[in-house]
């Protein structure tokens, strides 16, 4: 997997994932927009995602898109739990592809962090039914995320099977809408991550306790999606590589998980961190999560994405050139500058296609 001293592998080198060819190695990380009604995409999502494609991104991922209505983070989250959701998404994905980018969808279930308010409203506080919230919410164990939050219901075996089916059904709807990449959200304290972490999973059945049991739900989701997702198209998984809390999920378990996922047909692990419990001490700084991508890539032989506080073209290029990751995902930098890849190409003296309508600004 190493790209050290290979001058052909850099930020603007193409990346092949199965039959999907990315024009370079800059992707748009999923970013919740809290702008949907009943899960439907709208003009905001068209402009938000489409402008990043015009701006030169290679891969454009939707925000965390709920596979069940009760799996939304907030009442304003994007959804893919019913066929009607696909029509507007198809329009958005066609536009993204027309700009030379690859459209992808992150599939998610929020678990015990569901039914919360948009961050500019009341932070992580649970939304009451009168304000569009819902009950019950679900988790591996009946443990609230924060003291005072609603206690989730423990998922039964039938409930777990329903979630697994929902992920597979959602991937088929995404495929019909034109998505070329699926990313499973198993990070940030949401449902699948909460199965992984012993801090949130206190089950005593085959879904709790040992590493093998705690990874079972995620492996079942991956297997169900791979059974219906075309062999020619890539499947990604986002994980929190560590909980940043002693006794929680950690990088050693992440490496072992990546090895499992590789055998099940996962093509790339997107390496984030944290979110399992409130109050974790996280050493946030430039590229603070990159070592996780580097270690998983080296020890599991798995392609990885680096994400988190990647802000400059030189920093991103260094990550790729030194073999720390295969692609970088940007979030806040894309909010600040939808045309970040075009500006990065100019800085690094690389060629990148510019839309005819904008070419006069990049001559």
N, C-alpha and C positions, 0 to 999 in steps of 0.2 A: 504493500500500500504506500510505501514511501515515495515522495516526490522530491526529496532533497537532491539538489544539484541537477535537476532536470529543467532546463530553461524553457521547455515547451509547456510546462504546467505552471500557470500563473492565474491571476484573477480573471483575466479575459480569455483564457483558454476554454474551449467547449467542454462540456461534461456530459457523458453518455450514461443514462440510467435506463437499462433495458432498451426499448426501442425509442425512447424519448431523448432527444438531443437538446440540451440547454446551450444557448449561444455563448454563455460565459458562466461565472460562478457567483453571481449576486442574486439573491432571492429576497422577496418581500415576506417577512415573517408575519404570521397571523396576528391581527390586531383587532380586538373587539371595538366595534363602532357604536354599539348601543343605539341603533337607528332603525331597527325593524319593528314592524307591527305583525304579530302572529307569525313570526319567523320569516316573513317574506323579504327578499331583497328588493331594493328600490333604486331610484336615481342616485341617491347618495352613494350606494355601493358601486354603481356603474362608474361614477366619476372618481371615487376613491381608488378602486382597483384599476380602472382603466387608465388613469393618469400615471400610475406607476409603470404600466406597460409601455405607454408612450415615452416615459422617462428612461426606458432602456433596460428595465429589470429582465432577467432571464426566466425567473419563475415567480408567479404571483399567486400566493395562497390566500384563500378567504380567511376571515376570522374563524374562531371556534364555532362550528356550525352544529347545532344540537340535533342528535339523532332521535330524540324523543322530546315532546313538549316540556315534560318535567325535568329534562336534562339541560335546560337553558341556564346560563349563569344569571341572566336578568330577563325581565319580560321583554326587553328590546333586542334580544339576541337573534342572530340569523338562525334559520332552521332548515332541515332537510328531512323532516319526519313524515311529510305527505307529498304526493306526486305534484300537487299544484305549486309547490315551491320551485320546481325546476324551470318554469318558463322564463322568469326574469334572469335566473342564473345562466341559462343558455345564452341569452342576449349578451350578458356580461362576458362570458367565456369566449364567445365568438369575437367580441371586440378585442379582448386580450390577445387572442391568437392572431388576429389581423395585424397587430403591432409587432409580431415576431416573438412574443413571449409565450410561455407555457402556462395554462391555467390549472390550478390545483385547489383542492378543498381539504381543510382540516375538519375531521369529524370528532365530535366531542360529546361527553356527558358530564355535567358539572358535579354530580353526586351531592355531597353534603354542603357544597358551596353554591348550590342552586338557589334561585328565587331571591337574589340579592339586587341591590339598587345599582344603577350606573354610578361610576365613581364620583362624578361631579354632583351627585345628589346626596346620598348619605353613606358613602363608602361601602363597607362590607355588611351593613345592616340588612337583615332579612326583610323582604318586602311583604307587607300584609296583603291579604286577599283583596281588600277594597282598593288597593293600588295596583292590582294586576298580578300579585304574587300567587303562590299556590302551596298547597299541602296535600300529601306528604312530600318530603324529599327523602332521598335514599342514599345509603352508604353501606360499606361492608359490615360496619359495626355501629351501634346506636350512640355514637360519640359526636357531639357538636363541634364545629370547627373552632369557635371561640366561646368562652363562657357567656351565657345569656342568649346564644343563638338557639334556634329550634333544634331539638334532638331528632336526627334523621331516623327513619325506619331501617332496620337491618334487612338487606336484600335476601329474599328466599332463593332457593335453587331455581324456582320458576321465574323469579324476578331477574336473576342473572342471565338465564337463558333468553328472556325477553330482550334484555339489553344487547346481548350478542347478536340476536336476529336483527335488532334495530340498526346496529352498525353495518351489517351486511346489506340490509335493504337500502340504507342511506347511500352506500357506495354505488349501488345500481342506479339510484336516482342521480347521483353525481355524474356517473358515466353517461347517462342519457342526456344530461345537460351539457356535456362536452368536457368535463374535467379529464385531464391527462395524468394527474398525480393525486394520490390520496395520502394524507397524513393523519394518523391516529393520535389523538391527544391523550397521552398518558403521563402528564406532568402537572405541576403547579397545584397539587392537592385536589384535583378533580377526580372523578370516580375511579378511573383505572389506576391512577397514581395512588389513591387511597387504599386500593387493594395491595399494591406493592409495599407500601410503607408499614412497618410494624407499629408506628406511632398512631396510625388510624385504623389498622386492621387487627382486631383482637379475636377473630373467629377461631373456633376449635374444630371446624370441619375441613374438608379438602380444599377450601379457599383461604385458609389461614394457618398461621404457625410457621412452617418451614418455608424456605425460599421457593422451593418447587410449588408449594401450595399458593403462596402469595402472588406468584407470577401466572397462575393458572387462568384467571379471568382475562388478562391481556392476551395470553397465548390463544385462548379460545376466540377472542375477537379477531386476531390476526388470521387465524385459520379460516374463520367464517368469511372474512373479506377476501382472502386469497382464493377461496373456492368459487367466487363469482366475479372478482376483479380480473380483467384480462391479463394473461401471462406477459403480454408485451408491454404492459404499463407498470411503472414503479409504485411501490408502497413504502411510505416513510412512517416512522414512529417518533414522536417527541417525548422525551423523558426528562424528569428532574434527576440529574446524575447524582445529586446528594440532597438530603433534607437540611444540611447544615446543623443538625442536632445529633448529639451523641445517642446511640441506640436506634437511630432512624435508618432510612435507606441511604446507601453510600455508593461511592464510586466502584468499589470492588463488586458489589451486587449489580451495578449497572453494566460492568464489563461482562459478567456472567449472563445477564439478561440479553445483552447484544448478541452473544454467541447463540443463545436459544433462538432469537428472532431471525438471525441469518439463516438458520436451517429451515425456518418456516416461510421464507420467501420475502422477508423485509430487505429493502435495498439500501436504506440509509437511516441512521439514527440522528435525530436533531437534539442537540445536547444543551438543555437549559438546566435550571436548578431551583430548589426551594418551593415554597407554597404549601407544604404539608400541614404545618402548624404555624400559628401566629407567633411573632416574637423571636424568630430565629435570627441569630447574628450572622449576617451575610457580608463578606468583605467586597462590596461592590467597588469596581474600578475598571479601567480600560481592559477589555478582553478577559475579565475575571473568570469566565466559564470556558475559555478556549482550552485550558489543560484537560478538561474532561473529554472534549472532542478528540484531542490528540491521543489520550490514553486509550479510549475505546477503539479508535481507529487502529492503533498499533497492536493492542492486545486481543481484540476480537476479530481483526481483519475485516472490519465493516466500514463502509463509507460513512462519513459523519458531516454534520453541519455545525458550524460554530455560530453562536448567537450571544448577544449581550454586550453593550458598551463597545461596539465596533463602530467607529465614527469616521476614520480617515481612509482614503484610498490606499495609502502606504501601509497602514496597519492591516487592512483586509488582504492586500497583495502578499504581505509577509506571511500571514496565516496559511495561505495556499502554497506559496513557494517553499515553505519549510515543512510541508506535509503535516500540519496540525489539523487540517480539515480539508474536505473536498469542495465545500461551498460555504459561503457566509450568508446568514440571514440578518437583515437589518429591519428594525422596527421604528424607533423614534427618529432615526436619521431620515427615513423615508417620509415621516410626517413633516419633518422640517424642510425636506427637499425631495419632491417627487422625481426629480431628474438627477439624482445622485449618481447613477451609473454613467450618464453622459458626462457629467462633470469629472467623475473619476477617470474615465477614458481619456479626457483631455489632459488631466494631471499626469497620468501614467504613459501618455503618448501611445495610446492604443486606438485601434479603429473600432467604432461601434456605430451601427446604423442609426441614423436620425430620421425621423418622419419628415417627409418632404415639406410639410407645412411649417416645420420648425428649423429647417436646415440653415436658413439665413443667419440664425443666431449662433451656429456652431461651425461656421466656416473658418 
